[in-house]
Each structure stands twice: as C-alpha cells, then as structure tokens.
Amino acid sequence: MDMKSIINQLAMAHSPSGHETGIRDIINSHLGTLADDVSGDRMGNTVWHFRGQGKDLPVLSFLAHADEVGFVVERVLDSGFLQVIGLGGWNPDAVSSQLMKVRSGEKWIDGVTTVPAPHLIRNAKGGMEDRPVYIDIGAKTADEVLDAGIVPGSVVVPRESFVELMNGRCVAKAFDDRAGIAMMIGLGLKMKQENIIPRAHVQLAMTVQEEVGTRGARTFYHTFAPDYAVILEGPPADDTPDIMNSLRQGVLGKGPQVRTYDATMIPSEILVRGLRNSASELDIPVQLSVRKTGATDGRDIHVSGPGVPSVVFSVPVRGAHSPHSVIDMKDLDAAVDVLADFVKNFEVGSDY
C-alpha cells in the first residue's frame, strides 16, 4: 500500500466546502469494491460500510472531512478583479500572492491573489476583515470574467501541487483534512489485505462542510447512528520557531496524535486508551494533545442521539489552512497501522 501516492492524489483534487464530490470519487475508487455497501445522506456525507461478523454488534465510525478551506467570489469588479471572502478560516499572512484556481462550471481557471508592492504600503497589519482579498485571472473587464463563467458564488481553492522534501516530508495544500481521508482509505485497504474481521460494524465516513462549522457532522447521526466515533484529522503542528509558548504536542515525525481534550469535546477515555494500547503494542510513539482552540466533527458527533463516545486521532500538519502545508509520511504510515490494530482489537465489554 503506497500511502504517498494516495495522499498525493487527494491533495491534487479540488474540494472546497460544499463541493466535495471529487474526494468522494477518489475514496470510492479505492474502497468502493472492498466495502460491503456504500450509502450517503442529503448533505453529501458518504459511508463505506464494512460489516463485522456476529449479532448485535456496535457501530464504530471513522470520520474524516473532505472539504478544504477556500474562498467564494463575493463580487466582480469593473476592472476584472474578483473580490473574495474566506470559505473556512485563513491566516491572512498565507493569502497574498498565491496561485489559485477559480471554478467555472466543470473547469478551473488559473488566478493569483494580488499583493501591493512594498513601495505602496504604509501599514499592512490587520485580519482578513481588514484586508480585502482580490484575485487576478488576467481579465480586463467584468464582462470578461462573466463570459468566462465566473460569477458571485463561484468557489476558489489554492492551485494544486505536491512537493517532496527531505526526510520523507511532503508539501501540498489541504492536508487538513486529506491526511484524515488518507488514513481512512489506508485503514480500509489494510482491513482487507490483512483480512481483519472486526467485532463491530465499521463505517469509514467522509463528512462534508466541516470547515464552515461542522455542518455535515450535525446531520450525520440521523442517517448512520454510530455507537462510537473516531475523528481522523490533520490539525496544526506546533513545532515551528515562530509559535510562541508552544507545548510541542504536535511535532512532525514524532508519531500520530491522540487528542485528550479540546474546548468542544472531552474524548472518551476508553477510546483514548484503546488507541494508545494499539500504538504501544506496535511500538509506535503517539503524542497527546490538549487544545484550547479549534473544533472538529467530534463537537457535534459526541452529543448526537443518546451520545456517541468519541476521540480525535490525527497526523500533525505544519502550515494548516494555507496553500502549502507539510506532513511527515512516517506519521501517516504509523497512524494507519495503529488504526488497523485498534479495529482488530475493538470489542465492547465492561470498559465500554
């Protein structure tokens, strides 16, 4: 199983919030013939079902969101520039002078975010709301933009690229959450390759619109009703020199990460322990993370229905929510191994 080719394929696809079908098709190309069946809901959430053997088995869901941060065209200026607003959260420092793709029907048109020359700037501080973002597609007039099929509401994503760095590290857009999607695909492939027969009905689930408020997760339970949930994520690494007072709980190359707390979800101690036990059995280091900010699909899943014990399991991402983020392939490979062992040994007993 070549995880690098899988994450490459995923990172090159365009899938802003509300437009996730491209990622769904890639997942289906890997898992569609392996799963017992595939189903979805009206929001676009999609599940590949792997049935366990036995009666009255619990439903164990692994969820990863398919959408990436992007932009939406707010208006077309008479000069041919596109004024855009964020689709998901952006660090404004990551936005200027970046190659972009603007959707026009089934096509994607090249563009670049504008940046004033330093000669013209007195003070460039401020957040996104203080620094309007404009995209230049080369058009000279608004009519040229409209003739190209770009209108208010058209979506924008960073231009695709995939670059290999030293020490097995890779650069691309959207590792939040293509890393989670890759983990999910890898888990499904490994379950079949190793003939893992789970003591649960396993759902490998692609959710939608996470970056704009975990909207897909809000509807997920109504159709799929999991008993337990593992949220697969690509959260921000905290191991770069510019991060003040870093706890260094998300360091590239130090292994996958188990979140033990965040402001929106207190994870299941049993699921945390299960993942840590699997990692220990495989002699794989894991990093424990406490987060004061940020949210995942777990925010909504864990309080759905009668309650769904949940945990977040992840691969740290440097530069998350930017056009160029970095992961360590060793972390991704290790995460898949941990998940496969976790599924193999999952059993509802007194601990659950």
C-alpha positions in Angstrom: 0.0 0.0 0.0 1.6 3.3 -1.2 0.3 6.0 1.2 2.3 8.6 -0.6 0.5 8.1 -3.9 -2.8 8.1 -2.1 -2.1 11.4 -0.2 -0.7 12.9 -3.5 -3.9 12.0 -5.3 -6.1 13.5 -2.6 -4.0 16.7 -2.3 -4.2 17.4 -6.0 -8.0 17.3 -6.0 -10.1 20.5 -5.5 -12.8 20.1 -2.8 -13.9 23.3 -1.1 -16.7 23.2 1.4 -20.0 22.3 -0.4 -18.1 20.8 -3.4 -16.7 17.5 -2.1 -17.7 15.1 -4.8 -14.2 14.9 -6.2 -12.9 13.5 -2.9 -15.8 11.1 -2.7 -15.0 9.7 -6.1 -11.3 9.2 -5.1 -12.3 7.4 -1.9 -14.7 5.2 -3.9 -12.1 4.3 -6.4 -10.1 2.7 -3.5 -12.8 1.4 -1.3 -15.9 1.0 -3.5 -15.3 -2.6 -4.5 -14.0 -3.5 -1.0 -16.9 -2.3 1.1 -20.0 -4.3 1.7 -22.0 -1.3 0.6 -21.9 2.4 0.2 -24.6 4.9 1.3 -25.0 8.7 1.8 -27.3 11.4 3.1 -28.7 14.5 1.6 -25.9 16.7 2.9 -23.3 14.7 1.0 -21.9 12.7 3.8 -20.9 9.2 2.5 -20.1 6.0 4.3 -18.3 2.9 3.1 -19.6 0.0 5.3 -17.5 -2.9 6.5 -19.8 -5.3 8.3 -18.5 -7.3 11.3 -19.4 -10.9 12.0 -21.9 -11.6 14.8 -25.1 -10.4 16.2 -25.9 -7.1 17.9 -22.5 -5.6 17.0 -21.9 -1.9 17.8 -21.3 0.6 15.0 -17.8 2.1 15.0 -17.4 5.1 12.8 -14.2 6.6 11.5 -14.9 10.1 10.2 -12.7 12.4 8.0 -13.9 15.6 6.4 -13.5 16.0 2.6 -13.6 19.8 2.4 -10.7 22.2 2.3 -10.5 25.9 3.1 -11.0 28.1 0.1 -12.8 31.3 -1.0 -16.1 32.4 -2.5 -16.3 35.2 -5.1 -18.2 38.0 -3.4 -18.3 40.4 -6.4 -16.7 41.0 -9.7 -15.1 44.5 -10.0 -15.4 46.6 -13.2 -11.6 46.2 -13.6 -11.9 42.4 -13.8 -10.6 41.6 -10.4 -12.5 39.1 -8.2 -13.2 40.2 -4.6 -13.4 37.0 -2.5 -14.3 36.1 1.1 -13.0 33.2 3.1 -14.6 29.7 3.0 -13.3 28.5 6.2 -10.5 30.0 8.4 -7.4 31.6 6.9 -4.3 33.2 8.3 -4.1 36.4 6.3 -0.3 36.1 6.1 -0.8 33.0 4.0 -3.1 34.5 1.4 -1.1 37.2 -0.5 0.5 36.4 -3.9 -0.7 32.8 -4.1 -1.7 30.9 -7.2 -5.4 30.0 -7.1 -8.0 28.0 -9.1 -11.4 29.5 -9.7 -14.3 27.2 -10.5 -16.2 27.9 -13.7 -18.7 25.1 -14.3 -16.7 21.9 -14.6 -13.5 23.9 -15.4 -10.9 25.5 -13.1 -9.4 28.8 -14.2 -6.0 30.0 -13.0 -5.6 33.1 -11.0 -3.4 34.8 -8.4 -4.2 36.7 -5.2 -3.0 40.3 -5.5 -0.4 41.9 -3.3 0.6 45.5 -3.4 4.3 46.2 -3.9 6.1 47.3 -0.7 6.5 50.8 -2.2 2.8 51.3 -2.0 2.2 50.0 1.6 2.4 52.0 4.7 0.7 49.6 7.1 -0.4 46.1 6.1 -1.5 44.9 9.5 -4.9 43.5 10.4 -7.0 40.5 9.9 -8.9 39.2 6.9 -11.8 41.5 7.5 -9.3 44.5 7.4 -7.5 43.2 4.3 -9.8 42.5 1.4 -8.6 39.7 -0.9 -8.6 40.1 -4.7 -7.9 37.6 -7.3 -6.4 38.4 -10.7 -7.3 36.0 -13.5 -6.0 38.3 -16.2 -9.3 39.7 -17.1 -9.5 43.4 -18.0 -13.3 43.9 -17.5 -16.2 42.4 -15.5 -17.7 41.2 -18.8 -14.6 39.1 -19.5 -15.0 37.5 -16.1 -18.7 36.8 -16.6 -18.0 35.4 -20.1 -15.5 33.0 -18.5 -18.4 31.6 -16.4 -17.2 33.1 -13.1 -20.0 34.8 -11.0 -20.6 35.7 -7.4 -20.7 32.4 -5.5 -18.0 30.8 -7.6 -15.5 28.9 -5.4 -11.8 29.2 -5.2 -9.0 27.0 -3.9 -5.2 27.2 -3.9 -3.6 25.8 -7.0 -2.6 22.1 -6.7 1.0 21.0 -6.1 2.8 18.2 -4.4 6.5 18.5 -3.5 8.7 16.0 -1.6 11.1 17.5 0.9 13.9 15.8 2.9 13.3 13.0 5.4 10.0 11.8 3.9 8.2 15.1 4.3 5.7 16.4 1.7 4.2 19.7 0.9 0.7 20.3 -0.6 -2.5 22.2 0.1 -5.4 20.7 2.1 -3.6 18.2 4.3 -6.3 19.3 6.7 -8.1 17.0 6.2 -6.6 15.0 3.3 -4.4 13.4 5.9 -7.6 12.1 7.7 -9.1 10.9 4.4 -5.8 9.1 3.5 -5.8 7.4 7.0 -9.4 6.3 6.3 -8.5 4.9 2.9 -5.4 3.2 4.3 -7.5 1.6 7.1 -10.0 0.2 4.6 -7.2 -1.3 2.4 -5.4 -2.7 5.4 -8.5 -4.3 6.8 -9.0 -6.2 3.5 -5.3 -7.0 2.9 -4.9 -8.5 6.4 -8.4 -10.0 6.5 -9.3 -8.2 9.7 -12.8 -9.3 10.8 -14.0 -6.6 13.2 -16.2 -7.2 16.2 -18.2 -4.1 15.1 -19.8 -2.8 12.0 -17.2 -0.4 10.8 -18.2 2.8 9.0 -15.5 4.6 7.0 -17.2 8.0 6.7 -16.5 11.1 4.6 -18.1 14.2 6.0 -18.8 17.5 4.3 -18.6 21.2 5.2 -16.5 20.8 8.3 -14.5 23.9 7.6 -17.6 26.1 7.7 -19.0 24.9 11.1 -19.0 21.0 11.1 -22.3 21.1 9.2 -22.1 17.6 7.8 -21.4 16.2 11.3 -24.7 17.8 12.5 -26.7 15.6 10.2 -24.6 12.5 10.3 -26.2 10.7 13.2 -29.7 10.9 11.8 -28.7 8.5 8.9 -25.8 6.5 10.2 -26.3 6.3 14.0 -22.8 5.4 15.2 -22.2 4.0 18.7 -18.6 5.1 18.8 -16.7 7.6 16.7 -13.0 8.2 15.9 -12.5 11.6 14.2 -9.5 11.5 11.8 -7.9 14.9 11.4 -4.9 16.9 10.2 -4.6 19.5 13.0 -2.0 22.3 13.2 1.5 21.2 14.2 3.1 23.4 16.9 6.8 22.7 16.2 7.9 25.7 14.2 10.1 28.5 15.7 7.5 31.2 15.2 5.0 29.7 17.6 5.4 31.3 21.0 4.9 29.2 24.1 4.5 26.1 22.1 3.6 23.0 24.0 5.2 20.9 21.2 2.4 18.4 21.3 2.2 18.2 17.5 5.8 17.6 16.3 6.3 16.2 12.8 8.0 12.8 12.9 7.1 12.1 16.5 4.1 9.9 15.6 0.3 10.4 15.3 -1.6 12.4 17.8 -4.4 11.5 20.3 -6.4 14.4 21.5 -7.1 14.2 25.2 -9.1 17.4 25.4 -10.4 20.3 23.4 -12.8 23.1 24.1 -15.7 21.4 22.3 -15.3 17.8 23.2 -14.0 15.8 26.1 -13.0 12.5 24.5 -13.9 9.0 25.6 -11.2 7.7 28.0 -11.8 4.2 26.7 -11.2 5.1 23.1 -8.1 7.2 24.1 -6.8 4.1 25.9 -7.6 1.8 23.1 -5.6 3.9 20.6 -2.7 4.2 23.0 -2.7 0.5 23.7 -2.6 -0.3 20.0 0.3 2.1 19.5 2.1 0.6 22.4 1.6 -2.9 21.0 3.2 -1.8 17.8 5.9 0.2 19.5 4.7 3.3 17.8 5.0 6.6 19.7 1.9 8.8 20.0 1.6 12.4 21.0 -1.0 13.5 23.5 -2.7 16.8 22.7 -4.7 19.3 24.7 -6.2 22.1 22.6 -7.7 25.4 23.9 -9.0 26.4 20.4 -10.3 24.8 17.3 -13.1 22.2 16.8 -13.6 19.0 14.8 -16.6 16.9 13.7 -16.4 15.4 17.2 -18.0 18.6 18.5 -21.4 17.5 17.0 -21.0 13.8 16.8 -20.4 13.2 20.5 -23.6 14.9 21.6 -25.8 13.3 18.8 -28.6 11.0 19.7 -28.1 9.4 23.1 -24.5 10.4 23.0 -21.6 8.9 21.0 -18.3 8.3 22.8 -15.7 9.9 20.6 -12.0 10.7 20.2 -9.8 12.6 17.7 -6.9 10.8 16.1 -4.6 12.8 13.8 -1.4 13.5 11.9 0.2 16.9 12.7 0.2 19.4 9.8 2.6 22.3 9.6 1.0 25.4 8.0 -2.5 24.0 8.1 -5.1 26.2 6.4 -2.6 27.6 3.9 -1.7 26.9 0.3 1.4 25.0 1.3 1.3 22.6 4.3 3.7 19.9 5.4 3.3 16.4 6.8 5.7 13.6 7.7 4.9 10.4 5.8 6.2 8.3 8.7 3.4 9.8 10.9 0.8 8.9 8.3 2.0 5.3 7.8 2.1 4.8 11.6 -1.4 6.2 12.0 -2.8 3.6 9.6 -1.0 0.8 11.4 -2.4 2.0 14.8 -6.0 2.3 13.4 -5.8 -1.2 11.9 -4.7 -2.7 15.2 -7.4 -0.7 17.1 -10.1 -2.1 14.8 -8.7 -5.7 15.1 -8.9 -5.5 18.9 -12.0 -3.4 19.3 -14.6 -5.2 21.4 -17.4 -3.8 23.6 -17.1 -5.1 27.1 -17.2 -3.8 30.6 -14.7 -1.0 29.7 -17.1 0.4 27.0 
